[in-house]
Amino acid sequence: MSLLGIQERLRAAMDAANLNQADLARRVGLSRSAVNQLLQGTSKGMKPHNLVSFARALGVRVEWLATGEMPMNPEKISEQDRELLRYLRGMPAANKEALLHVAKQLSG
């Protein structure tokens, strides 16, 4: 668990995205005052749907924003990885197990 509170995580994500309170408020559809209250810790809390909106607007993982766990930013997946995943999802379980075995051997 992260020692940072949600206020600190919001500020860190805003800095990383180069957004100020007004920009963020516009992106999530809240007032600047509501964003300020969240940043000051004077809000009653963040509603789940707002948490998702903030994470999307800031380009960070919802889990990170909510708890501080996991990396801040979503992992970038290459087009080749996406294609492999599409094939993998269509395979029967026995083939997935065989492919996993081969992948472990190939990765060294």
Phi and psi restraints in degrees (value plus and minus 20) as a CYANA .aco file:
   2 SER   PHI     -93.4   -53.4
   2 SER   PSI     125.2   165.2
   3 LEU   PHI     -99.4   -59.4
   3 LEU   PSI     -36.5     3.5
   4 LEU   PHI     -94.0   -54.0
   4 LEU   PSI     123.4   163.4
   5 GLY   PHI    -107.8   -67.8
   5 GLY   PSI     153.4   193.4
   6 ILE   PHI     -81.7   -41.7
   6 ILE   PSI     -52.4   -12.4
   7 GLN   PHI     -81.7   -41.7
   7 GLN   PSI     -64.7   -24.7
   8 GLU   PHI     -87.4   -47.4
   8 GLU   PSI     -56.5   -16.5
   9 ARG   PHI     -88.0   -48.0
   9 ARG   PSI     -60.2   -20.2
  10 LEU   PHI     -80.1   -40.1
  10 LEU   PSI     -66.2   -26.2
  11 ARG   PHI     -82.4   -42.4
  11 ARG   PSI     -62.8   -22.8
  12 ALA   PHI     -83.1   -43.1
  12 ALA   PSI     -62.2   -22.2
  13 ALA   PHI     -88.6   -48.6
  13 ALA   PSI     -58.1   -18.1
  14 MET   PHI     -82.9   -42.9
  14 MET   PSI     -63.1   -23.1
  15 ASP   PHI     -81.7   -41.7
  15 ASP   PSI     -65.6   -25.6
  16 ALA   PHI     -83.1   -43.1
  16 ALA   PSI     -55.5   -15.5
  17 ALA   PHI    -108.7   -68.7
  17 ALA   PSI     -22.7    17.3
  18 ASN   PHI      36.8    76.8
  18 ASN   PSI      27.3    67.3
  19 LEU   PHI    -136.8   -96.8
  19 LEU   PSI     123.6   163.6
  20 ASN   PHI    -119.5   -79.5
  20 ASN   PSI     159.1   199.1
  21 GLN   PHI     -80.5   -40.5
  21 GLN   PSI     -61.5   -21.5
  22 ALA   PHI     -84.4   -44.4
  22 ALA   PSI     -63.1   -23.1
  23 ASP   PHI     -80.0   -40.0
  23 ASP   PSI     -66.9   -26.9
  24 LEU   PHI     -85.0   -45.0
  24 LEU   PSI     -62.8   -22.8
  25 ALA   PHI     -78.1   -38.1
  25 ALA   PSI     -63.5   -23.5
  26 ARG   PHI     -82.3   -42.3
  26 ARG   PSI     -63.5   -23.5
  27 ARG   PHI     -85.5   -45.5
  27 ARG   PSI     -53.5   -13.5
  28 VAL   PHI    -119.2   -79.2
  28 VAL   PSI     -24.9    15.1
  29 GLY   PHI      56.7    96.7
  29 GLY   PSI       9.1    49.1
  30 LEU   PHI    -136.7   -96.7
  30 LEU   PSI     149.1   189.1
  31 SER   PHI     -97.0   -57.0
  31 SER   PSI     137.3   177.3
  32 ARG   PHI     -81.9   -41.9
  32 ARG   PSI     -54.4   -14.4
  33 SER   PHI     -82.1   -42.1
  33 SER   PSI     -61.7   -21.7
  34 ALA   PHI     -84.3   -44.3
  34 ALA   PSI     -61.5   -21.5
  35 VAL   PHI     -84.3   -44.3
  35 VAL   PSI     -62.8   -22.8
  36 ASN   PHI     -80.6   -40.6
  36 ASN   PSI     -62.0   -22.0
  37 GLN   PHI     -81.9   -41.9
  37 GLN   PSI     -59.7   -19.7
  38 LEU   PHI     -83.4   -43.4
  38 LEU   PSI     -63.0   -23.0
  39 LEU   PHI     -89.1   -49.1
  39 LEU   PSI     -50.0   -10.0
  40 GLN   PHI    -106.6   -66.6
  40 GLN   PSI     -30.6     9.4
  41 GLY   PHI      58.2    98.2
  41 GLY   PSI      -3.6    36.4
  42 THR   PHI    -117.6   -77.6
  42 THR   PSI     -21.9    18.1
  43 SER   PHI     -98.8   -58.8
  43 SER   PSI     136.8   176.8
  44 LYS   PHI     -93.4   -53.4
  44 LYS   PSI     -29.9    10.1
  45 GLY   PHI     115.7   155.7
  45 GLY   PSI     151.7   191.7
  46 MET   PHI    -124.6   -84.6
  46 MET   PSI     109.4   149.4
  47 LYS   PHI     -90.5   -50.5
  47 LYS   PSI     128.0   168.0
  48 PRO   PHI     -73.3   -33.3
  48 PRO   PSI     -63.1   -23.1
  49 HIS   PHI     -87.3   -47.3
  49 HIS   PSI     -50.6   -10.6
  50 ASN   PHI     -91.2   -51.2
  50 ASN   PSI     -55.5   -15.5
  51 LEU   PHI     -79.0   -39.0
  51 LEU   PSI     -63.9   -23.9
  52 VAL   PHI     -84.5   -44.5
  52 VAL   PSI     -63.4   -23.4
  53 SER   PHI     -82.0   -42.0
  53 SER   PSI     -63.2   -23.2
  54 PHE   PHI     -83.2   -43.2
  54 PHE   PSI     -64.6   -24.6
  55 ALA   PHI     -81.4   -41.4
  55 ALA   PSI     -64.1   -24.1
  56 ARG   PHI     -84.6   -44.6
  56 ARG   PSI     -64.2   -24.2
  57 ALA   PHI     -84.0   -44.0
  57 ALA   PSI     -51.3   -11.3
  58 LEU   PHI    -115.0   -75.0
  58 LEU   PSI     -29.4    10.6
  59 GLY   PHI      50.2    90.2
  59 GLY   PSI      15.1    55.1
  60 VAL   PHI    -142.2  -102.2
  60 VAL   PSI     144.9   184.9
  61 ARG   PHI     -90.4   -50.4
  61 ARG   PSI     120.0   160.0
  62 VAL   PHI     -80.4   -40.4
  62 VAL   PSI     -61.6   -21.6
  63 GLU   PHI     -80.4   -40.4
  63 GLU   PSI     -61.1   -21.1
  64 TRP   PHI     -86.1   -46.1
  64 TRP   PSI     -65.6   -25.6
  65 LEU   PHI     -82.9   -42.9
  65 LEU   PSI     -60.8   -20.8
  66 ALA   PHI     -92.6   -52.6
  66 ALA   PSI     -60.4   -20.4
  67 THR   PHI    -145.6  -105.6
  67 THR   PSI     -38.1     1.9
  68 GLY   PHI      64.9   104.9
  68 GLY   PSI     -20.8    19.2
  69 GLU   PHI    -109.4   -69.4
  69 GLU   PSI     138.1   178.1
  70 MET   PHI      52.4    92.4
  70 MET   PSI     145.9   185.9
  71 PRO   PHI     -84.2   -44.2
  71 PRO   PSI     133.6   173.6
  72 MET   PHI     -83.1   -43.1
  72 MET   PSI     -65.2   -25.2
  73 ASN   PHI    -121.4   -81.4
  73 ASN   PSI     123.8   163.8
  74 PRO   PHI     -82.1   -42.1
  74 PRO   PSI     127.4   167.4
  75 GLU   PHI     -91.3   -51.3
  75 GLU   PSI     114.8   154.8
  76 LYS   PHI     -99.9   -59.9
  76 LYS   PSI     109.8   149.8
  77 ILE   PHI    -132.2   -92.2
  77 ILE   PSI     107.9   147.9
  78 SER   PHI     -91.9   -51.9
  78 SER   PSI     142.9   182.9
  79 GLU   PHI     -83.2   -43.2
  79 GLU   PSI     -56.3   -16.3
  80 GLN   PHI     -84.0   -44.0
  80 GLN   PSI     -61.5   -21.5
  81 ASP   PHI     -83.8   -43.8
  81 ASP   PSI     -59.6   -19.6
  82 ARG   PHI     -82.2   -42.2
  82 ARG   PSI     -61.5   -21.5
  83 GLU   PHI     -84.3   -44.3
  83 GLU   PSI     -64.4   -24.4
  84 LEU   PHI     -79.2   -39.2
  84 LEU   PSI     -61.6   -21.6
  85 LEU   PHI     -84.8   -44.8
  85 LEU   PSI     -59.0   -19.0
  86 ARG   PHI     -80.7   -40.7
  86 ARG   PSI     -64.4   -24.4
  87 TYR   PHI     -84.6   -44.6
  87 TYR   PSI     -62.9   -22.9
  88 LEU   PHI     -80.4   -40.4
  88 LEU   PSI     -63.5   -23.5
  89 ARG   PHI     -83.2   -43.2
  89 ARG   PSI     -45.6    -5.6
  90 GLY   PHI    -108.0   -68.0
  90 GLY   PSI     -23.4    16.6
  91 MET   PHI    -105.0   -65.0
  91 MET   PSI     129.6   169.6
  92 PRO   PHI     -87.5   -47.5
  92 PRO   PSI     136.8   176.8
  93 ALA   PHI     -76.6   -36.6
  93 ALA   PSI     -59.7   -19.7
  94 ALA   PHI     -83.7   -43.7
  94 ALA   PSI     -59.1   -19.1
  95 ASN   PHI     -88.4   -48.4
  95 ASN   PSI     -56.0   -16.0
  96 LYS   PHI     -82.4   -42.4
  96 LYS   PSI     -61.4   -21.4
  97 GLU   PHI     -83.7   -43.7
  97 GLU   PSI     -63.1   -23.1
  98 ALA   PHI     -84.5   -44.5
  98 ALA   PSI     -62.2   -22.2
  99 LEU   PHI     -85.5   -45.5
  99 LEU   PSI     -58.8   -18.8
 100 LEU   PHI     -81.1   -41.1
 100 LEU   PSI     -62.0   -22.0
 101 HIS   PHI     -81.2   -41.2
 101 HIS   PSI     -66.5   -26.5
 102 VAL   PHI     -83.4   -43.4
 102 VAL   PSI     -63.2   -23.2
 103 ALA   PHI     -81.6   -41.6
 103 ALA   PSI     -60.8   -20.8
 104 LYS   PHI     -82.0   -42.0
 104 LYS   PSI     -62.6   -22.6
 105 GLN   PHI     -85.4   -45.4
 105 GLN   PSI     -61.9   -21.9
 106 LEU   PHI     -90.0   -50.0
 106 LEU   PSI     -48.6    -8.6
 107 SER   PHI     -99.9   -59.9
 107 SER   PSI     -26.7    13.3
